Amino acid sequence: MKIVVADDSALLRDGISSLLESADHEVATAADADDLLQCVRSAGYAYDLVITDVRMPPGNRSDGVDAALTLRHESRGFPVLLLSNFIATAYLTELFADDSHALGYLLKDRVGRVDDFLKSVELIANGGTVIDPEILSSVAGRQTPTTSIDVLSAREDEVLALMAQAKSNAEIGALLHLSDSAVSKHIGSIFTKLGLAESDPGHRRVRAVLLYLDSVRTRSREPIPFGTSSL
């Protein structure tokens, strides 16, 4: 695969690049968000994945995740893996609000095994999603105790599971043999039962999915893969 690694730390940038190259991937590098955007755009978005830090120059704030959002807006579903030292909850919600295909968020200090990291890279590049469980806990933990998915009916649980696989309403309907209106009704009921307010319509879907993923994660606390695209 062709991968861009963007990090302002030369040590981390070169280390990740060497790791990927040892796995037979072709790697380009960028030291800041502007270089990252230029690199991908100049190649006509011909890369299979971008791995970027969240905080990078030139602003040393959210430049990395801003660049990731820009790339995904310019080329829908462009594969991105955020590799950071901290949890940027607000940006996680924005990233996953519209389309969770080909997207990942891992914490640098919790990437313990090279093989697992390389598997995550492959999964994201092929349309799946990987989130570190610490991030899930941070987001889902903000919900009230009454938002357990145990309150959902069996059909609602099926619908939410497919939402967690990044399926659209139309895809959910086709898989469960439901009409569009029936799918919408089930999703509305899910939002209500999980206590997700209508005042936050753009984020209710992703917050419901995060609650679901948090409920099914294993006690091993490994990064959770989900939403592998079959297309």
N, C-alpha and C positions, 0 to 999 in steps of 0.2 A: 504493500500500500504506500501511497504518498501522503506524508504527514508533515504538518507544520507544528513546531514546538516554540511557544512564545513565553519567555520568562526573562525578567531583568537580571536575574542571578545567572552569571555565566557558568558557575559550578553546576547548578541544577539544570540549566538549559543543555549544557554539553553532556551531563550525565544521563539525562533522559534520552537525548539523541543517540548516544552510544548504545544504550539499552535497546532502543528500537531498531537501530541499524544491525545489531547482533541478531535480531529476529528477522532480518532480511527486508526491513522496511526502508523506503527512501525518505530521507528527512531533510527539511529546510528549517531554518531557525529565524526567530525575530526577537529583538531585545526590548521592544516596546509595542504599544498598541498600534501606533501609526505604521510601523514596519510590518506588523501582522496583516493589517488591512491591505496595504500595498502588495504584499507578497501573494495573498490569495486572489485579489482582484486582477493583478497582472497575469496570473496564470489562468484566468477565466474560470475560477472556482473549481479547478481540476484536481484539487486535493481530496483525499478520502476522509481526512479528519484534521481538526485543529485541536491541539492541547495547549491551553493557556492558563496562566495565573489570573487571579481576579484583580489584584492591585498591581499596576505596572505604570511606568512612565508613559506619556509625559506628565500626567497629572498626579500619579502615584496614589490614586484613589480607586475608583471603580473602572479604570480604563480598559482592563482586560475583559471584564464581563460586558462592558458597553460595546466593545469590539465584537464579542461573540453574538450579542443581540443584533448588531448591525449586519453581520454576515448572515444570520438566520432570517433576517427580514429581506435582505437583498437576494438570497438564494434559499428559498423555503426548505426547511429541513436539513440545512447544511450541518454535517456532523461536528459536534463540539464537545470536548471534555474539559471542564473546569477543574484545575488542580490547585488547591489553595491551602493556606495555613489556618483559615478561619471560615466560619459559617456566615455567609451573607444572605440571611433569610429573605429579605425583601427582593433581592435579585433572583433567588431561587424561584419564588412565586411567579415573578414576571417571566422567567425563562420557560417555566412549565405551564403557564396559563393557556397558551394557544396550541402548542404542539410539542409533545414530549418524545417524538421520534428522534433517534440519533443524538442523544443528549446524556451527558454524565456530569456528576459533581462528586469529586473525591477529595479527602483531606490528606495533605502530603504526609503528615506524621503518622497516618494510620494505614498507609500502603505498605503492608508488611511482607508481601511475597511477590516476587517478580512475575511468576507465572500468572497469578491472579490479576496483576496489573495488565499484562499483555492480553489476557482473556477479555478484560473490560474494554481495552482498546479495540479489539476485534468486534466485540458485541456492539459497541456504539457506532463504529464505522458501518456496520451492517444494519443499522436502523433501530437498535435496541437502546435501552436506557439503564444507567447504573447510578445509584445514589448511596452514599455512605449512610449507614443507619444512625450515626450521630446527628446527621443533618435531618433525617426523618424525625428523630426524637425532638429536635429543636423546634421544628415546625408543627408537627402533630401535637406536641406537648402543650401548645398554647390553647388547644381546644379545651372545653370544659369536660369534666368527668362523665357527663351524660352523653357524650358523642361517640360512645363505643359502637362499632359496626354491628354488634350483637342485636341492636334494635331493628335491624333491617330484615325484611322478609327474604325467603330463599331466592325469589326472582330478582329482588333488588340487589342481593349479594352477587348474583350472576352478572347483572348489568354493571355494577361497580367493578367487579373483577375485570370485565372487558374494557371499562374506562381506564383501568390501571395498565392495560396492554396497549394504550394509546389508540383505541378504536374510536372512530367517529360514531355519531348517532346512527347514521345509515348502515355502517358496518355492524353495529350492535344489533340493529333490527334484522339484518339479513342472517346473522348467526343464530339469533334466538327466535326467528320467524315472528317478529313483532312489527307492527306498523310504526311509522315515524312518530305519530301522536302517542302511541303506547310507550315508546322509548322515552319520549320527553316527559310523560307523566311519571314514569318510574324514577327518572333522574330528579325531577322536582320533589318527589317523595323522599328520595335519598337525602337531598339537601336539607329538607325540613327536619327529618329525623336526626340528622347529624348536627343540627343547630347552626347551619351555615346561612348567615343573614343575606337577604336579597340586596342589602346595601353594598354588598361586595360581589356583584354578579360575575365579574371577569375572573375572579380568583376562586369561586366556589368549587369549580370542577377540579382544579389542581389540589385544593385543600382536602376534598373528599378522597382523591386518589392517595394523597400522602397519609391520610388517616388509615386507609385500607392497607397500604404497604407497611405502615408501622405495626399494624395488628398482626400481620402474617410473617414478619421478619423472624429469623431463627435466633436462638439464644447465643449462637456463635458470634453474632454481631459482625458478620462479614458484609462487605458492600453488596447491596441487593440489586440483581439484574431483573429487569422486567420490560415488557413492551417490545420484544423482538419482532421486527416486521417480517411478515411472511410474503410481502409483495416483492 
